[in-house]
Amino acid sequence: MSHINQHLIAASPSDLRARRTFGPLQWLQLVTILSLWHRRMRTRAHLARLDEAGLRDIGMSEAERRAECARPFWQGADR
């Protein structure tokens, strides 16, 4: 039996309920990361629709645009 299963068997029902609940800080962190991911999806969708003049305006090459648009929404520009 794995360590996790042994721990769950030994835990009381109140211990398990306490572990399944989120506190205010965890909810805030969840909402923050979901907002960030949504903003990245929207921004990359807008970037994908820019024409050549729009890319020049923001100082981005076509290759940079392709690379940025290819990133998954959970991955930031720092990677």
CNS distance restraints for C-alpha pairs under 8 A (distance, minus, plus):
assign (resid   1 and name CA) (resid   5 and name CA) 6.37 0.50 0.50
assign (resid   1 and name CA) (resid   6 and name CA) 6.65 0.50 0.50
assign (resid   2 and name CA) (resid   6 and name CA) 6.36 0.50 0.50
assign (resid   3 and name CA) (resid   7 and name CA) 6.20 0.50 0.50
assign (resid   4 and name CA) (resid   8 and name CA) 6.27 0.50 0.50
assign (resid   5 and name CA) (resid   9 and name CA) 6.20 0.50 0.50
assign (resid   6 and name CA) (resid  10 and name CA) 6.30 0.50 0.50
assign (resid   7 and name CA) (resid  11 and name CA) 6.18 0.50 0.50
assign (resid   8 and name CA) (resid  16 and name CA) 7.77 0.50 0.50
assign (resid  11 and name CA) (resid  15 and name CA) 5.97 0.50 0.50
assign (resid  11 and name CA) (resid  16 and name CA) 6.68 0.50 0.50
assign (resid  12 and name CA) (resid  16 and name CA) 6.54 0.50 0.50
assign (resid  13 and name CA) (resid  17 and name CA) 6.27 0.50 0.50
assign (resid  14 and name CA) (resid  18 and name CA) 6.17 0.50 0.50
assign (resid  15 and name CA) (resid  19 and name CA) 6.39 0.50 0.50
assign (resid  16 and name CA) (resid  20 and name CA) 6.41 0.50 0.50
assign (resid  17 and name CA) (resid  21 and name CA) 6.57 0.50 0.50
assign (resid  22 and name CA) (resid  26 and name CA) 5.63 0.50 0.50
assign (resid  22 and name CA) (resid  27 and name CA) 6.29 0.50 0.50
assign (resid  23 and name CA) (resid  27 and name CA) 6.38 0.50 0.50
assign (resid  24 and name CA) (resid  28 and name CA) 6.17 0.50 0.50
assign (resid  25 and name CA) (resid  29 and name CA) 6.15 0.50 0.50
assign (resid  26 and name CA) (resid  30 and name CA) 6.11 0.50 0.50
assign (resid  27 and name CA) (resid  31 and name CA) 6.11 0.50 0.50
assign (resid  28 and name CA) (resid  32 and name CA) 6.00 0.50 0.50
assign (resid  29 and name CA) (resid  33 and name CA) 6.22 0.50 0.50
assign (resid  30 and name CA) (resid  34 and name CA) 6.15 0.50 0.50
assign (resid  31 and name CA) (resid  35 and name CA) 6.03 0.50 0.50
assign (resid  32 and name CA) (resid  36 and name CA) 6.21 0.50 0.50
assign (resid  33 and name CA) (resid  37 and name CA) 6.15 0.50 0.50
assign (resid  34 and name CA) (resid  38 and name CA) 6.13 0.50 0.50
assign (resid  35 and name CA) (resid  39 and name CA) 6.11 0.50 0.50
assign (resid  36 and name CA) (resid  40 and name CA) 6.23 0.50 0.50
assign (resid  37 and name CA) (resid  41 and name CA) 6.28 0.50 0.50
assign (resid  37 and name CA) (resid  73 and name CA) 5.49 0.50 0.50
assign (resid  37 and name CA) (resid  74 and name CA) 5.80 0.50 0.50
assign (resid  38 and name CA) (resid  42 and name CA) 6.26 0.50 0.50
assign (resid  38 and name CA) (resid  73 and name CA) 7.58 0.50 0.50
assign (resid  39 and name CA) (resid  43 and name CA) 5.96 0.50 0.50
assign (resid  40 and name CA) (resid  44 and name CA) 5.96 0.50 0.50
assign (resid  40 and name CA) (resid  73 and name CA) 5.75 0.50 0.50
assign (resid  40 and name CA) (resid  74 and name CA) 7.98 0.50 0.50
assign (resid  41 and name CA) (resid  45 and name CA) 6.09 0.50 0.50
assign (resid  41 and name CA) (resid  73 and name CA) 5.62 0.50 0.50
assign (resid  42 and name CA) (resid  46 and name CA) 6.24 0.50 0.50
assign (resid  43 and name CA) (resid  47 and name CA) 6.09 0.50 0.50
assign (resid  44 and name CA) (resid  48 and name CA) 6.08 0.50 0.50
assign (resid  44 and name CA) (resid  68 and name CA) 7.11 0.50 0.50
assign (resid  44 and name CA) (resid  69 and name CA) 5.42 0.50 0.50
assign (resid  45 and name CA) (resid  49 and name CA) 6.64 0.50 0.50
assign (resid  45 and name CA) (resid  69 and name CA) 7.46 0.50 0.50
assign (resid  46 and name CA) (resid  50 and name CA) 6.62 0.50 0.50
assign (resid  47 and name CA) (resid  65 and name CA) 7.00 0.50 0.50
assign (resid  47 and name CA) (resid  69 and name CA) 7.34 0.50 0.50
assign (resid  48 and name CA) (resid  65 and name CA) 7.15 0.50 0.50
assign (resid  48 and name CA) (resid  66 and name CA) 7.87 0.50 0.50
assign (resid  48 and name CA) (resid  69 and name CA) 6.53 0.50 0.50
assign (resid  50 and name CA) (resid  54 and name CA) 5.41 0.50 0.50
assign (resid  50 and name CA) (resid  55 and name CA) 6.31 0.50 0.50
assign (resid  51 and name CA) (resid  55 and name CA) 6.35 0.50 0.50
assign (resid  52 and name CA) (resid  56 and name CA) 6.31 0.50 0.50
assign (resid  52 and name CA) (resid  62 and name CA) 8.00 0.50 0.50
assign (resid  53 and name CA) (resid  57 and name CA) 6.23 0.50 0.50
assign (resid  54 and name CA) (resid  58 and name CA) 6.54 0.50 0.50
assign (resid  55 and name CA) (resid  59 and name CA) 6.05 0.50 0.50
assign (resid  55 and name CA) (resid  60 and name CA) 5.19 0.50 0.50
assign (resid  55 and name CA) (resid  61 and name CA) 6.52 0.50 0.50
assign (resid  55 and name CA) (resid  62 and name CA) 7.46 0.50 0.50
assign (resid  56 and name CA) (resid  60 and name CA) 6.05 0.50 0.50
assign (resid  56 and name CA) (resid  61 and name CA) 7.32 0.50 0.50
assign (resid  60 and name CA) (resid  64 and name CA) 6.17 0.50 0.50
assign (resid  60 and name CA) (resid  65 and name CA) 6.70 0.50 0.50
assign (resid  61 and name CA) (resid  65 and name CA) 6.27 0.50 0.50
assign (resid  62 and name CA) (resid  66 and name CA) 6.21 0.50 0.50
assign (resid  63 and name CA) (resid  67 and name CA) 6.22 0.50 0.50
assign (resid  64 and name CA) (resid  68 and name CA) 6.12 0.50 0.50
assign (resid  65 and name CA) (resid  69 and name CA) 6.00 0.50 0.50
assign (resid  66 and name CA) (resid  70 and name CA) 6.03 0.50 0.50
assign (resid  67 and name CA) (resid  71 and name CA) 6.73 0.50 0.50
assign (resid  68 and name CA) (resid  77 and name CA) 7.59 0.50 0.50
assign (resid  71 and name CA) (resid  75 and name CA) 6.29 0.50 0.50
assign (resid  71 and name CA) (resid  76 and name CA) 7.95 0.50 0.50
assign (resid  75 and name CA) (resid  79 and name CA) 7.09 0.50 0.50
